[in-house]
Amino acid sequence: EELELTTGMLGSWTSGAIINSLFDITIWYISACPCCQIGGTLYMNTTCSRLGANIANVLVVLFTFMCLVVVMYRVHLENEG
């Protein structure tokens, strides 16, 4: 069985890869939080030392949940019609 590659599929894969890359870069930047690193403005504040990593964790859980809801909704629509 051959896979037919359409422009829609190619566009979806390309845009999905770009969005995924931007999300990854954002998560890495937030996790590294330059203001909390050595020499940063909030380095001496111990409550902020893990702020970037905690925000990144919350974002990842939120986006995972949102993707799960979208997939479940899509499955529901496929089974309904």
CNS distance restraints for C-alpha pairs under 8 A (distance, minus, plus):
assign (resid   5 and name CA) (resid   9 and name CA) 6.40 0.50 0.50
assign (resid   5 and name CA) (resid  10 and name CA) 6.95 0.50 0.50
assign (resid   6 and name CA) (resid  10 and name CA) 6.28 0.50 0.50
assign (resid   7 and name CA) (resid  11 and name CA) 5.95 0.50 0.50
assign (resid   8 and name CA) (resid  12 and name CA) 6.08 0.50 0.50
assign (resid   9 and name CA) (resid  13 and name CA) 6.15 0.50 0.50
assign (resid  10 and name CA) (resid  14 and name CA) 6.06 0.50 0.50
assign (resid  11 and name CA) (resid  15 and name CA) 5.98 0.50 0.50
assign (resid  12 and name CA) (resid  16 and name CA) 5.86 0.50 0.50
assign (resid  13 and name CA) (resid  17 and name CA) 6.04 0.50 0.50
assign (resid  14 and name CA) (resid  18 and name CA) 6.25 0.50 0.50
assign (resid  15 and name CA) (resid  19 and name CA) 6.10 0.50 0.50
assign (resid  16 and name CA) (resid  20 and name CA) 6.01 0.50 0.50
assign (resid  17 and name CA) (resid  21 and name CA) 6.07 0.50 0.50
assign (resid  18 and name CA) (resid  22 and name CA) 6.21 0.50 0.50
assign (resid  19 and name CA) (resid  23 and name CA) 6.14 0.50 0.50
assign (resid  20 and name CA) (resid  24 and name CA) 6.13 0.50 0.50
assign (resid  21 and name CA) (resid  25 and name CA) 6.17 0.50 0.50
assign (resid  22 and name CA) (resid  26 and name CA) 6.11 0.50 0.50
assign (resid  23 and name CA) (resid  27 and name CA) 6.15 0.50 0.50
assign (resid  24 and name CA) (resid  28 and name CA) 6.17 0.50 0.50
assign (resid  25 and name CA) (resid  29 and name CA) 6.10 0.50 0.50
assign (resid  26 and name CA) (resid  30 and name CA) 6.10 0.50 0.50
assign (resid  27 and name CA) (resid  31 and name CA) 5.98 0.50 0.50
assign (resid  27 and name CA) (resid  56 and name CA) 5.62 0.50 0.50
assign (resid  28 and name CA) (resid  32 and name CA) 6.12 0.50 0.50
assign (resid  29 and name CA) (resid  33 and name CA) 6.09 0.50 0.50
assign (resid  30 and name CA) (resid  52 and name CA) 4.97 0.50 0.50
assign (resid  30 and name CA) (resid  53 and name CA) 6.80 0.50 0.50
assign (resid  30 and name CA) (resid  55 and name CA) 7.29 0.50 0.50
assign (resid  30 and name CA) (resid  56 and name CA) 6.23 0.50 0.50
assign (resid  31 and name CA) (resid  52 and name CA) 4.55 0.50 0.50
assign (resid  31 and name CA) (resid  53 and name CA) 4.37 0.50 0.50
assign (resid  31 and name CA) (resid  54 and name CA) 7.81 0.50 0.50
assign (resid  31 and name CA) (resid  55 and name CA) 7.68 0.50 0.50
assign (resid  31 and name CA) (resid  56 and name CA) 6.00 0.50 0.50
assign (resid  32 and name CA) (resid  36 and name CA) 7.84 0.50 0.50
assign (resid  32 and name CA) (resid  37 and name CA) 7.36 0.50 0.50
assign (resid  32 and name CA) (resid  52 and name CA) 6.53 0.50 0.50
assign (resid  32 and name CA) (resid  53 and name CA) 7.39 0.50 0.50
assign (resid  33 and name CA) (resid  37 and name CA) 6.75 0.50 0.50
assign (resid  33 and name CA) (resid  51 and name CA) 7.91 0.50 0.50
assign (resid  33 and name CA) (resid  52 and name CA) 5.26 0.50 0.50
assign (resid  33 and name CA) (resid  53 and name CA) 7.99 0.50 0.50
assign (resid  34 and name CA) (resid  40 and name CA) 6.22 0.50 0.50
assign (resid  35 and name CA) (resid  39 and name CA) 7.88 0.50 0.50
assign (resid  35 and name CA) (resid  40 and name CA) 4.28 0.50 0.50
assign (resid  35 and name CA) (resid  41 and name CA) 5.21 0.50 0.50
assign (resid  35 and name CA) (resid  42 and name CA) 5.52 0.50 0.50
assign (resid  35 and name CA) (resid  43 and name CA) 6.80 0.50 0.50
assign (resid  36 and name CA) (resid  40 and name CA) 5.38 0.50 0.50
assign (resid  36 and name CA) (resid  41 and name CA) 6.76 0.50 0.50
assign (resid  36 and name CA) (resid  42 and name CA) 5.01 0.50 0.50
assign (resid  36 and name CA) (resid  43 and name CA) 4.64 0.50 0.50
assign (resid  36 and name CA) (resid  48 and name CA) 6.63 0.50 0.50
assign (resid  36 and name CA) (resid  49 and name CA) 5.47 0.50 0.50
assign (resid  36 and name CA) (resid  50 and name CA) 7.87 0.50 0.50
assign (resid  36 and name CA) (resid  52 and name CA) 7.96 0.50 0.50
assign (resid  37 and name CA) (resid  42 and name CA) 7.79 0.50 0.50
assign (resid  37 and name CA) (resid  43 and name CA) 5.78 0.50 0.50
assign (resid  37 and name CA) (resid  49 and name CA) 7.72 0.50 0.50
assign (resid  38 and name CA) (resid  43 and name CA) 5.83 0.50 0.50
assign (resid  39 and name CA) (resid  43 and name CA) 6.43 0.50 0.50
assign (resid  42 and name CA) (resid  48 and name CA) 6.59 0.50 0.50
assign (resid  42 and name CA) (resid  49 and name CA) 7.50 0.50 0.50
assign (resid  43 and name CA) (resid  48 and name CA) 7.58 0.50 0.50
assign (resid  43 and name CA) (resid  49 and name CA) 6.56 0.50 0.50
assign (resid  45 and name CA) (resid  49 and name CA) 6.74 0.50 0.50
assign (resid  47 and name CA) (resid  51 and name CA) 7.41 0.50 0.50
assign (resid  48 and name CA) (resid  52 and name CA) 7.90 0.50 0.50
assign (resid  50 and name CA) (resid  54 and name CA) 6.14 0.50 0.50
assign (resid  51 and name CA) (resid  55 and name CA) 6.15 0.50 0.50
assign (resid  52 and name CA) (resid  56 and name CA) 6.17 0.50 0.50
assign (resid  53 and name CA) (resid  57 and name CA) 6.18 0.50 0.50
assign (resid  54 and name CA) (resid  58 and name CA) 6.30 0.50 0.50
assign (resid  55 and name CA) (resid  59 and name CA) 6.21 0.50 0.50
assign (resid  56 and name CA) (resid  60 and name CA) 6.15 0.50 0.50
assign (resid  57 and name CA) (resid  61 and name CA) 6.25 0.50 0.50
assign (resid  58 and name CA) (resid  62 and name CA) 6.05 0.50 0.50
assign (resid  59 and name CA) (resid  63 and name CA) 6.04 0.50 0.50
assign (resid  60 and name CA) (resid  64 and name CA) 6.00 0.50 0.50
assign (resid  61 and name CA) (resid  65 and name CA) 6.14 0.50 0.50
assign (resid  62 and name CA) (resid  66 and name CA) 6.20 0.50 0.50
assign (resid  63 and name CA) (resid  67 and name CA) 6.09 0.50 0.50
assign (resid  64 and name CA) (resid  68 and name CA) 6.16 0.50 0.50
assign (resid  65 and name CA) (resid  69 and name CA) 6.24 0.50 0.50
assign (resid  66 and name CA) (resid  70 and name CA) 6.30 0.50 0.50
assign (resid  67 and name CA) (resid  71 and name CA) 6.17 0.50 0.50
assign (resid  68 and name CA) (resid  72 and name CA) 6.11 0.50 0.50
assign (resid  69 and name CA) (resid  73 and name CA) 6.05 0.50 0.50
assign (resid  70 and name CA) (resid  74 and name CA) 6.12 0.50 0.50
assign (resid  71 and name CA) (resid  75 and name CA) 6.20 0.50 0.50
assign (resid  72 and name CA) (resid  76 and name CA) 6.14 0.50 0.50
assign (resid  73 and name CA) (resid  77 and name CA) 6.23 0.50 0.50
assign (resid  74 and name CA) (resid  78 and name CA) 6.18 0.50 0.50
assign (resid  75 and name CA) (resid  79 and name CA) 6.17 0.50 0.50
assign (resid  76 and name CA) (resid  80 and name CA) 6.08 0.50 0.50
assign (resid  77 and name CA) (resid  81 and name CA) 6.38 0.50 0.50
